[in-house]
Amino acid sequence: MPSMTAGRRFIVITGLSGAGKSVALNALEDLEFYCIDNLPAGMLEPFCERTTRGVDGLPDQVAVGIDARNPEAALIGLPAQVAKLRAAGVPTEVVFLDAGDDALVRRFSETRRRHPLSSAGRNLPDAIGAERRLLGPLSEIADLRIDTSHSTVHELRKLVQERVARRAVAVPSIQFMSFGYKFGIPLDADFVFDVRCLPNPYWEPGLRNLVGTDAAVAEFLRRQPDVEAMLEDQLRFLERWIPRFESEQRSYLSVALGCTGGRHRSVYMADWLARRLGSANRRVLLRHRDLE
């Protein structure tokens, strides 16, 4: 199989039903990707070969959606197809959309849609569990996992466009995310730093209703020796290990910082690290999950 020409991208969008695959494909299509939803898993390799050869006048940027509506045997063989494409020099990215069980149950209940694996003998929570096991191997090979549990449709569209579509080929995308532990740890984080041991602006008069991006909160945290010490430790750690991930051609990396509510300490520290670790050779994105 010939390798793709420079600039070509082939993206596989997969993940749990209800996690937003259609939203992600629509976001890419709006940026002129050629998108196909529910591609039969067994057709991934031959379809990719056609795009590689540039037949049919297809655009350089192609995305396909593959999900649990495929036969189990076809899904089991999908990681091997992806590995074969990559070994042939085809820049194939796998994006896996995930969400917590509670969020998925709520979405199916709100839309009253049937889960593809539900049946008379299998209720919705069991169907979600079965799908999670079925798609587990795809989650393991994913270049990027996106946790949509706390995302609206508009937030997911923006995230896919900024993180996936606008990332230049061979330029790694690093996301710094703040979050609140009381709302759950992000499922898609590669590194998680717990900053709850640091002084909390929430208990300071006048700061409780502000957030970590406000000047008064930032000034309070800058004066705390423990905050400065932890930031310097985190910076040294990331400066050492991020290049190791980049040397392995990792396209995506997610660093999450969590405090109790995700509004003060984690926000300030994620912003500080994003500014310090940004460079011309990286696409650095900043997200404050629980301020959205």
C-alpha positions in Angstrom: 0.0 0.0 0.0 1.5 3.4 -0.9 1.9 5.9 1.9 -0.2 9.1 2.0 1.2 12.3 0.6 2.2 15.0 2.9 -0.7 16.8 4.5 -3.1 13.8 4.3 -5.0 12.7 7.4 -7.1 9.7 8.0 -9.1 9.8 11.3 -11.2 7.1 12.8 -13.9 8.4 15.2 -15.2 5.7 17.5 -16.5 5.3 21.1 -19.5 4.6 23.2 -23.0 5.2 21.9 -24.3 8.5 23.2 -20.8 9.9 23.8 -21.0 12.3 20.7 -19.5 10.5 17.7 -22.0 12.2 15.3 -21.2 15.6 16.8 -17.5 15.0 16.3 -17.9 14.0 12.7 -20.2 17.0 12.0 -17.5 19.3 13.6 -14.9 17.9 11.2 -17.2 18.0 8.2 -17.7 21.7 8.9 -14.0 22.2 8.5 -14.0 20.4 5.1 -13.1 16.9 6.2 -14.7 14.2 4.0 -16.7 12.3 6.6 -18.5 8.9 6.5 -20.5 7.6 9.5 -21.1 3.9 10.4 -18.4 2.6 8.0 -18.4 -1.2 8.1 -15.3 -2.1 10.2 -14.1 -4.6 7.6 -14.0 -1.9 5.0 -11.6 0.4 6.9 -8.4 -0.8 5.2 -9.7 -0.9 1.5 -11.4 2.5 2.0 -8.2 4.0 3.4 -6.3 2.5 0.4 -8.6 4.3 -2.0 -8.0 7.6 -0.2 -4.3 6.9 -0.2 -4.3 6.6 -3.9 -6.2 9.8 -4.3 -9.0 8.2 -6.4 -12.5 9.8 -6.7 -11.1 13.2 -6.0 -11.5 12.8 -2.2 -10.1 15.6 0.0 -6.8 15.1 1.8 -8.5 15.0 5.1 -10.9 12.1 5.7 -12.7 10.9 8.9 -14.9 7.8 9.3 -17.1 6.8 12.2 -17.1 3.2 13.4 -19.2 2.0 16.4 -20.8 -1.0 18.1 -23.4 -1.5 15.4 -20.7 -3.6 13.6 -20.5 -7.3 14.2 -18.3 -8.2 17.1 -15.8 -10.2 14.9 -15.3 -7.1 12.7 -14.6 -4.9 15.7 -12.2 -7.4 17.2 -10.1 -7.2 13.9 -10.1 -3.4 13.8 -7.0 -2.8 15.9 -5.0 -5.1 13.6 -6.2 -3.1 10.5 -5.2 0.2 12.2 -1.7 -1.3 13.0 -1.3 -2.5 9.4 -2.2 1.0 8.1 0.3 2.6 10.4 3.0 0.1 9.5 2.4 1.0 5.9 3.1 4.7 6.6 -0.5 5.8 6.6 -1.0 8.5 9.3 -4.1 7.0 10.9 -5.4 8.6 14.0 -8.0 7.0 16.3 -10.2 9.3 18.4 -12.2 7.5 21.1 -15.2 9.3 22.7 -16.0 8.2 26.2 -18.4 9.2 29.0 -19.4 8.1 32.4 -22.2 5.6 32.8 -24.4 8.1 34.6 -24.1 10.6 31.7 -24.8 8.0 29.1 -27.9 6.7 30.9 -29.2 10.3 31.3 -28.7 11.0 27.6 -30.5 7.9 26.4 -33.3 8.6 28.8 -33.6 12.2 27.6 -33.6 11.3 23.9 -35.6 8.1 24.4 -33.4 6.4 21.8 -32.6 2.7 21.9 -29.1 1.6 22.7 -27.7 -0.5 19.8 -26.9 -3.4 22.2 -30.0 -3.3 24.3 -32.7 -6.0 24.0 -35.6 -7.5 25.8 -33.1 -9.4 28.1 -30.6 -6.6 28.5 -31.4 -3.2 30.1 -29.6 0.0 29.4 -26.9 -0.1 32.1 -26.0 -3.7 31.0 -25.9 -2.6 27.3 -23.5 0.2 28.2 -21.3 -2.2 30.1 -21.3 -4.7 27.2 -20.4 -2.0 24.7 -17.6 -0.7 27.0 -16.1 -4.2 27.0 -16.6 -4.7 23.3 -14.8 -1.4 22.4 -12.1 -1.7 25.1 -9.4 -2.7 22.5 -10.2 0.4 20.4 -9.9 2.6 23.5 -6.5 1.1 24.2 -5.1 2.0 20.7 -6.6 5.4 20.6 -4.3 8.4 20.0 -6.8 10.6 21.7 -9.6 9.8 24.2 -12.2 12.5 24.9 -14.3 12.4 28.0 -17.7 14.0 27.1 -19.4 13.5 30.4 -19.4 17.2 31.2 -19.5 18.6 27.7 -22.4 20.2 25.9 -22.8 19.6 22.2 -21.3 23.1 21.5 -18.3 22.4 23.8 -17.6 19.1 22.1 -17.8 20.6 18.6 -15.3 23.3 19.7 -13.0 20.8 21.4 -12.8 18.5 18.3 -12.3 21.4 16.0 -9.5 23.0 18.1 -7.8 19.8 19.2 -8.2 17.5 16.2 -9.0 19.4 13.0 -6.7 22.4 13.5 -3.7 20.4 14.7 -1.1 20.4 11.9 0.3 17.0 11.0 3.3 16.1 13.2 2.6 18.9 15.7 1.6 17.4 19.0 -1.4 18.7 20.9 -1.2 19.1 24.6 -4.2 20.0 26.7 -4.1 21.4 30.2 -7.3 21.0 32.0 -8.5 22.1 35.4 -11.3 20.1 37.1 -13.1 19.7 40.4 -12.8 16.3 42.2 -16.4 16.6 43.4 -17.5 16.4 39.8 -15.2 13.4 38.9 -11.8 12.8 37.5 -11.5 13.3 33.7 -11.5 9.9 32.0 -9.2 11.1 29.2 -6.3 12.5 31.3 -2.7 11.1 30.8 -1.3 12.9 33.9 -3.4 13.9 36.9 -2.1 16.3 39.6 -4.0 16.7 42.8 -3.6 20.2 44.2 -6.2 20.0 47.0 -3.4 20.2 49.7 -2.7 23.8 48.8 -4.2 26.9 50.5 -7.7 27.4 49.2 -8.9 30.9 48.2 -12.5 29.6 48.8 -12.0 30.3 52.5 -10.7 33.8 52.0 -13.2 36.7 52.4 -13.8 38.3 49.0 -12.3 35.4 47.0 -15.0 32.7 47.3 -17.1 33.9 44.4 -14.1 34.6 42.2 -12.2 32.1 40.0 -8.6 31.3 39.3 -8.4 33.6 36.3 -9.3 36.6 38.4 -6.4 38.8 39.4 -7.2 38.8 43.2 -7.2 35.0 43.3 -4.0 34.8 41.2 -2.3 37.2 43.5 -3.3 35.3 46.6 -2.0 32.0 45.2 1.3 33.6 43.9 2.0 34.6 47.6 1.8 31.0 48.8 5.2 29.2 49.0 3.6 25.8 48.6 1.9 26.8 45.4 5.1 28.1 43.9 7.0 24.9 45.0 4.4 22.6 43.6 4.3 24.4 40.3 8.0 24.3 39.9 8.0 20.5 40.7 5.3 19.9 38.2 7.1 22.0 35.6 10.3 20.1 36.0 8.4 16.8 35.7 6.6 17.8 32.6 9.7 19.4 31.0 11.4 16.0 31.4 8.7 13.7 30.3 6.6 15.5 27.6 9.6 15.3 25.2 9.7 11.6 25.8 6.1 11.3 24.6 6.8 13.5 21.7 9.7 11.4 20.6 7.4 8.4 20.4 5.2 10.3 17.9 2.4 10.8 20.4 0.0 13.3 18.8 -2.0 14.0 21.9 -1.4 14.5 25.6 -3.7 15.6 28.3 -2.6 17.0 31.7 -5.3 17.5 34.3 -5.0 19.4 37.6 -7.8 19.0 40.2 -8.9 20.8 43.3 -12.1 20.4 45.2 -14.5 22.5 43.1 -12.3 23.2 40.0 -12.7 26.9 40.3 -9.6 28.4 42.1 -6.4 26.5 42.6 -6.6 24.1 39.6 -7.6 26.9 37.3 -4.7 29.1 38.2 -2.1 26.3 38.0 -3.4 24.9 34.7 -3.2 28.4 33.2 0.4 28.9 34.6 1.7 25.5 33.2 0.0 26.1 29.8 1.8 29.4 29.5 5.2 28.0 30.6 5.1 24.9 28.4 3.7 26.4 25.2 6.1 26.6 22.2 6.1 27.0 18.5 6.5 23.3 18.1 3.4 22.4 20.1 -0.3 23.1 20.0 -1.1 23.9 23.6 -4.8 24.1 24.6 -6.3 25.2 27.9 -9.6 24.0 29.2 -11.3 24.8 32.6 -13.8 22.0 32.6 -15.9 23.1 35.6 -16.0 26.8 34.7 -17.8 26.0 31.5 
